[in-house]
Amino acid sequence: MGVCLHTLRNHTKKVYTIAFSPDGRLLASGSLGGQLNIWSVPNGKLLKTYNQGGADIFEVAWNANGTRLAATSVSYTHLTLPTKA
């Protein structure tokens, strides 16, 4: 049986989609209400938050090398975000 390592708390509405980065070190979570969070998997720390102005996020996906993240929302907005500074 698995063990819960972290509880990720920052979304104010229900999480609709998640995606792990290709190397498994980052997790993106998108929610109703338009919030997208990027988390560190090893320590559960919130690294970055983006707000899509209330448009529900339905899908997130990483590029092959994990340096960009795409998100789609109910308003048909397509975001492509850099994940590293």
C-alpha positions in Angstrom: 0.0 0.0 0.0 1.2 3.5 -0.9 1.9 6.2 1.7 0.8 9.9 1.4 4.0 11.9 1.3 2.5 15.4 0.7 -0.8 17.1 0.7 -0.8 19.9 -1.9 -2.9 22.8 -0.7 -3.3 26.1 -2.7 -6.2 25.7 -5.0 -9.4 27.5 -4.0 -11.6 25.4 -6.3 -11.6 21.8 -7.4 -8.5 20.5 -9.2 -9.5 19.2 -12.7 -6.2 18.1 -14.2 -2.6 17.2 -13.2 0.5 16.2 -15.2 4.0 15.1 -14.1 7.0 16.6 -15.8 9.0 14.1 -18.0 11.6 13.7 -15.3 9.0 13.3 -12.5 10.4 16.1 -10.4 7.5 18.6 -11.1 3.8 18.4 -11.0 1.4 20.8 -12.6 -2.2 21.1 -11.3 -5.0 23.0 -13.0 -8.3 23.8 -11.4 -11.8 25.2 -12.0 -11.5 28.9 -11.5 -8.3 29.2 -13.6 -5.5 28.5 -11.2 -2.4 26.6 -12.4 0.2 25.5 -9.9 3.6 24.0 -10.3 4.8 21.8 -7.4 8.1 20.2 -6.5 7.4 16.4 -6.2 10.3 15.6 -3.9 9.3 18.1 -1.1 5.8 19.1 -2.0 6.7 22.8 -2.2 4.6 25.2 -4.3 7.0 26.7 -6.9 4.8 28.9 -9.0 1.2 29.9 -9.4 -0.5 31.3 -12.6 -4.1 32.6 -12.6 -6.1 32.4 -15.8 -8.7 35.0 -14.9 -11.4 32.7 -13.7 -11.5 30.5 -16.9 -11.5 26.8 -15.8 -8.4 24.9 -16.7 -9.2 21.5 -18.3 -5.8 20.2 -19.4 -2.1 20.7 -18.7 0.8 19.0 -20.6 4.6 19.3 -20.5 6.9 19.4 -23.5 9.3 16.6 -23.9 12.2 18.2 -22.0 10.0 19.7 -19.2 10.9 23.3 -19.9 7.4 24.4 -21.0 3.9 23.7 -19.9 0.8 24.1 -22.0 -2.7 24.6 -20.5 -6.2 24.9 -22.1 -9.2 26.6 -20.5 -12.9 26.8 -20.9 -12.5 30.1 -22.7 -10.4 28.4 -25.4 -7.3 30.2 -24.1 -4.2 28.2 -24.8 -1.2 29.1 -22.5 2.3 28.0 -23.1 4.4 28.9 -20.0 8.1 28.7 -19.4 8.8 26.6 -16.3 12.4 27.7 -15.7 13.7 31.2 -15.2 
